[in-house]
Amino acid sequence: MIKCIIIEDEPLARDLLTRYIQSTDGLQLLGSAEDAEEARQQINSNKPDLIFLDIKLPDISGINFYKSLIHKPKVIFTTAYSEFAVEGFELEAVDYLLKPFGYERFLAAVNKLKTQLESDIDDIIIIKEDKKSYRVKLSSILFIESLGDYVKYHTHEKPYLATDTLKSLASSLPSNFLRIHKSYIVCLDHIEYLEGNRLKVNDQMLPVGYAYRESVSRLFKK
């Protein structure tokens, strides 16, 4: 079930979205807000998966409001002003509904979100640290470091330490992960450049082992 919040100051538009959400399988409406302050409280309290966000709010633009959120749910922007569409998509919005929109267009946006969420499931790895199990996005992993009987996952958010070996991990990770050293596996998506026998990944320079130099060099050939 996708939990939703409507952020819209126009009563008619708010009522329309409410009807659409309540008529759609897989959606649950948690509440609605008319301004940014109320919206922030709703988001912090209810932790929605999705917000329908009007770009023209009374006290702030919806785009600036969304930028200000620390933990950002998925967003579908709604507005009568098409000139904001490009900036909305730059924020990785699911979709952009131009008022007035019908149920068919609304449903197309929701189905786009469902497709994204299905893809997100394939991007999840379970990491067990101490007695806790974490759901971590594979795309957030910068590189994995071997530390004896443990491996350290370096991610955008925080490091995770788990009991495992690089050898066992290498066969279970997708093809955009490459072993570059006896102590390192890197995510190809986060490599910045190759300098000599070192790779720049995020803010760290990682060594490329002799046995892995040919496979690494192939990455930089046209």
C-alpha positions, 0 to 999 in steps of 0.5 A: 500500500502506497501511503499518500499526503495531499499538499494543496491550498485549493479546496476543489483540487484537494477534493478531486485528488482525494476522490482519485486516491480513494478510487485507486487500488494500492493507494492510502490517503493519510491526510492533506495540508493547505500550506507548508507548515502543516505539510511539514508536520504531516510528513514528519508525523505520517512518513508518507511514501508519496506526496501530491504537491502543488507548486503554488503554495501560499507561503512558499513554492512547492519546489522550494518546499520539497528541496527543504525536506531532509527525508524526501518522499516520492513526489508528484507535482500538480500545478496550472503552470507548465513552465515549472515542469522542467525544474520539477523533473530535475528534482526527480519527481515521479510525474508532473500533473498539469491542471486540469487533469482527469483520472486517466492522467492521474492513474498514469502518474500513479502507475509510473510510481508503481513501476519505480517502486518495483525497480527499487525492490531489485535495488535492495540488499540486506546487511546484517550488522550486530543484531540488526538487519538493514535494507540498503540500496545497492545504488548507494554503495560506493565500495566494499572493503575487506577487513579480515572476517568482516566487510565494510560497506561504504555508502552515501549515508553511513558505513555498515560492518558485516560478517562476510567475505569479498569472495562470497559477495563478488558472485552475488552482486550485480554486474555494475560492481567490480573487484579491483583489489584483494581488499576492494569491490567498487560500484562502477557508477561511483568511479570518478577517474583512474590515475596510475593504479588508483581509482577515485571513488567519491572522496577516496583513492583506492588501489588497483591490484595487479591481478585486476588491472586489465579488467579495470583498464578496459573500463576506460577504453573507447 
